[in-house]
Amino acid sequence: MNDTIRAYILDELLLPGAIDTIDDDDDLLTQGILSSMQFVRLISYLEKSNSISIPAEDLIFENFQTLNLINSYLATRINS
């Protein structure tokens, strides 16, 4: 799933050539990879592509800081 999310970020959220790759443990927020608006778009994409609703109380840094953390969070939401 990390590859799908990575592709979405690189292809849909970032300007062409902004960065070439995102590692699974890169900090998407504090490294400035995603702005707050791009983060909102990512959450919307995750909800739609996984047919889930992410409650406001889950929108915390610890759930969405890296691709690995996003994947772990989604696994708990999809399997619940």
C-alpha positions, 0 to 999 in steps of 0.5 A: 500500500505504501507504493500506492500512497507514495505515487498519489503524493508524488503524482497528484499532490506535489509539483512536478520535480519538487522531489523525486522519491519519498522513503517509507519513513520520511516525515511527510509533515515536518520535512515539509513534503506536504503542506496542510492543504496537501495533507487534507487532500491526502486524507480525502484520497485515503478515505475514498480509495479505502472506503473508510471514514477517518474520524477527527480524533484520529487526525493526529500526527502519530497516524500520518507522519510517515508512509509506514504509519499511514499504512499501519493506521489504515490496516487498523481501520480497514480490518475493524 
